[in-house]
Amino acid sequence: PFTVVVKESCDGMGDVSEKHGSGPAVPEKAVRFSFTIMRISVAQGARVAKVFEEAKPNSELCCKPLCLMLADESDHETLTAILSPLIAEREAMKSSELRLDMGGILRTFRFIFRGTGYDEKLVREVEGLEASGSVYICTLCDATRLEASQNLVLHSITRSHAENLERYEVWRSNPYHESVEELRDRVKGVSAKPFIETVPSIDALHCDIGNAAEFYKIFQLEIGEVYKHPGASKEERKRWQAT
């Protein structure tokens, strides 16, 4: 069978309200769910032949809109209601094959979906996590804001879609009859039902904090013109970082 790799993307388009007319403009936001055909290949024994590969996978020209909705990307209920049938269709395609008659020959296609076209805000929304102001700041792991600031380098991806679903059930049913704070600590920031499985990517606040801290150190050393003083002592470097 032919194997088709599809990249999924979903993002808010901002304010799309009309700005003309006599009355006040009513704010109207839109969200676009789209896909990109990344690669088509066919296996023959141990060999895999590449039929097609997208040369510019991040270009708007190859990103095909599948669903355009007038909704706020922060509105979890509306996104769930509109996208759930689409996601159900995708889940069915994962475990089935498409057969097409092409040039008199029956061809079989198998689809692999990669949910990588989501920014941090959308990942939080579709995976049921609290918004970015949450104390659980990372979409990849269970780190709190304090833990992330103390550990800026080492990362491990521990969150998963299946686990988020389990945590949502705990949040919804509260089987241990805990207080709100105890329950929040148990579910690690999951507060809504996850409905789209995303692929973990580096677009996570935890990584941003680590990168920002490293760049901040570099900028401080540049300001202190460390290149003019390669043999500067630790005390001098600390003084540059403190000023």
Legacy VTK file of the C-alpha trace (Angstrom):
# vtk DataFile Version 3.0
C-alpha trace
ASCII
DATASET POLYDATA
POINTS 243 float
0.000 0.000 0.000
0.943 3.642 -0.438
1.706 5.428 2.832
0.556 9.047 3.064
1.922 11.239 5.888
-0.359 14.174 6.692
0.538 17.136 8.914
-2.386 18.690 10.773
-2.490 22.358 11.712
-4.931 24.477 13.652
-4.581 28.115 14.615
-6.608 31.192 15.413
-6.838 33.806 12.655
-7.501 36.716 15.003
-10.187 39.344 14.496
-11.943 38.946 11.125
-14.849 41.352 11.718
-15.737 43.894 9.054
-14.497 47.376 9.841
-16.916 49.396 7.670
-20.508 50.475 8.256
-22.119 52.932 10.618
-22.446 50.809 13.742
-19.704 49.588 16.085
-17.637 46.671 14.798
-18.614 43.436 16.495
-15.463 41.452 17.315
-15.518 38.213 15.403
-12.727 35.671 15.566
-11.987 32.726 13.314
-10.116 29.430 13.660
-8.752 27.430 10.737
-8.065 23.690 10.780
-5.909 22.646 7.836
-3.667 19.857 6.582
-0.535 19.390 4.475
0.406 16.272 2.492
4.001 15.826 3.648
5.059 12.602 1.967
3.746 9.703 -0.129
5.787 6.503 -0.309
5.287 2.890 -1.312
6.991 -0.180 0.146
8.176 -3.039 -2.034
9.751 -5.752 0.052
12.532 -4.142 2.088
12.709 -1.108 -0.225
10.700 2.077 0.254
10.235 4.241 -2.836
9.393 7.916 -2.379
6.579 9.010 -4.690
6.165 12.567 -3.384
7.694 14.805 -0.727
6.616 18.373 -0.008
9.554 20.688 -0.701
8.162 23.587 1.360
6.147 22.008 4.190
5.666 25.308 6.043
4.419 27.245 3.021
0.851 28.581 2.951
0.528 27.308 -0.627
0.571 23.627 0.364
-1.527 24.045 3.536
-5.103 23.123 2.584
-7.926 24.474 4.801
-10.321 21.744 5.873
-12.528 23.609 8.333
-12.973 27.349 8.839
-15.038 28.321 11.863
-16.140 31.623 13.366
-15.077 30.935 16.926
-12.551 32.011 19.518
-9.638 29.582 19.836
-10.038 29.863 23.629
-13.630 28.587 23.463
-13.103 24.916 24.314
-16.772 23.918 24.020
-17.233 25.410 20.531
-13.982 23.921 19.226
-14.951 20.518 20.620
-18.436 20.651 19.094
-17.225 21.677 15.624
-14.050 19.595 15.360
-15.194 16.374 17.071
-16.823 14.863 13.911
-13.684 15.705 11.938
-11.457 14.088 14.563
-13.707 10.997 14.637
-13.272 10.705 10.864
-9.519 10.967 11.259
-9.459 8.281 13.954
-11.382 5.966 11.616
-8.897 6.654 8.802
-5.983 5.698 11.070
-7.152 2.104 11.322
-8.480 1.675 7.776
-7.257 1.825 4.190
-8.503 3.826 1.218
-8.819 1.956 -2.081
-8.920 3.884 -5.343
-9.060 2.740 -8.951
-6.234 4.629 -10.689
-5.673 3.908 -14.378
-7.502 0.614 -14.103
-5.307 -0.545 -11.192
-6.659 -0.763 -7.658
-4.390 1.244 -5.338
-4.429 1.080 -1.536
-3.572 4.092 0.644
-2.777 4.102 4.353
-2.735 7.402 6.268
-0.466 8.548 9.085
-1.423 11.789 10.843
1.039 14.089 12.586
-0.510 16.757 14.815
2.498 19.079 14.741
0.974 22.306 13.417
-0.250 23.620 16.763
1.191 26.454 18.828
1.352 26.286 22.616
-2.036 27.971 23.097
-3.826 25.493 20.819
-2.007 22.505 22.370
-3.322 23.585 25.770
-6.816 24.019 24.353
-7.142 20.696 22.492
-5.294 18.646 25.144
-7.532 19.987 27.919
-4.801 21.855 29.822
-5.200 25.079 31.775
-4.263 28.309 29.970
-0.668 29.562 29.853
-1.142 31.525 33.101
-1.406 28.201 34.940
1.160 27.182 37.548
1.649 24.030 35.408
3.446 25.854 32.650
4.725 23.027 30.448
2.788 21.153 27.751
5.469 18.428 27.664
5.830 17.566 31.348
4.251 18.140 34.767
6.667 20.886 35.826
5.327 23.820 37.806
6.574 27.351 37.256
8.956 27.024 40.234
10.298 23.620 39.139
10.855 24.888 35.602
12.812 27.920 36.801
15.067 25.671 38.903
15.629 23.134 36.108
16.294 25.001 32.869
18.245 22.414 30.902
16.989 18.859 31.448
13.639 18.055 29.830
11.725 14.830 29.480
8.400 14.411 27.685
6.074 12.800 30.216
2.632 14.073 29.192
0.550 12.054 26.739
-2.935 12.301 25.255
-4.060 9.052 26.918
-2.818 10.230 30.315
-4.536 13.597 29.874
-7.815 11.754 29.202
-7.351 9.689 32.376
-6.587 12.813 34.386
-9.683 14.540 33.015
-11.827 11.635 34.264
-10.222 12.022 37.702
-10.864 15.790 37.579
-14.494 15.232 36.538
-15.372 12.479 39.014
-13.034 13.310 41.961
-12.944 9.643 43.101
-10.832 10.385 46.187
-13.094 13.230 47.405
-10.244 15.722 47.525
-10.329 19.495 47.819
-9.970 21.631 44.668
-6.279 22.310 45.350
-5.504 18.637 46.042
-7.387 17.640 42.900
-5.516 20.197 40.770
-2.236 18.853 42.101
-3.281 15.304 41.217
-4.308 16.068 37.605
-1.372 18.460 36.969
-3.301 21.203 35.195
-5.818 19.150 33.182
-9.204 20.866 33.494
-11.125 20.070 30.283
-11.652 17.028 28.084
-8.792 16.511 25.579
-10.155 15.903 22.078
-7.191 16.097 19.682
-3.959 14.128 20.080
-0.960 16.346 19.337
2.667 15.398 18.748
4.917 16.847 21.492
7.006 19.671 20.052
9.505 22.138 21.444
6.918 24.939 21.469
6.455 24.703 25.226
6.802 27.419 27.832
9.264 25.343 29.883
11.664 25.318 26.922
11.107 29.041 26.371
12.077 29.773 29.977
15.256 27.707 29.620
16.182 29.348 26.325
15.438 32.822 27.679
17.634 32.228 30.731
20.537 31.064 28.571
20.191 34.014 26.166
19.927 36.393 29.134
23.299 35.170 30.411
24.833 35.611 26.953
23.464 39.160 26.652
24.776 40.058 30.106
28.250 38.836 29.186
28.073 40.762 25.895
27.097 43.925 27.761
30.030 43.330 30.086
32.241 42.987 26.966
33.554 39.635 28.142
35.353 39.193 24.809
37.721 41.984 25.900
38.424 40.175 29.181
38.758 36.452 28.412
40.456 35.821 31.764
37.782 37.526 33.882
37.247 36.047 37.324
33.987 34.503 38.551
33.380 37.529 40.762
33.638 39.902 37.803
31.251 37.802 35.723
28.751 37.706 38.597
29.021 41.486 38.897
28.195 41.880 35.180
25.194 39.589 35.604
23.985 41.541 38.632
24.091 44.936 36.896
LINES 1 244
243 0 1 2 3 4 5 6 7 8 9 10 11 12 13 14 15 16 17 18 19 20 21 22 23 24 25 26 27 28 29 30 31 32 33 34 35 36 37 38 39 40 41 42 43 44 45 46 47 48 49 50 51 52 53 54 55 56 57 58 59 60 61 62 63 64 65 66 67 68 69 70 71 72 73 74 75 76 77 78 79 80 81 82 83 84 85 86 87 88 89 90 91 92 93 94 95 96 97 98 99 100 101 102 103 104 105 106 107 108 109 110 111 112 113 114 115 116 117 118 119 120 121 122 123 124 125 126 127 128 129 130 131 132 133 134 135 136 137 138 139 140 141 142 143 144 145 146 147 148 149 150 151 152 153 154 155 156 157 158 159 160 161 162 163 164 165 166 167 168 169 170 171 172 173 174 175 176 177 178 179 180 181 182 183 184 185 186 187 188 189 190 191 192 193 194 195 196 197 198 199 200 201 202 203 204 205 206 207 208 209 210 211 212 213 214 215 216 217 218 219 220 221 222 223 224 225 226 227 228 229 230 231 232 233 234 235 236 237 238 239 240 241 242
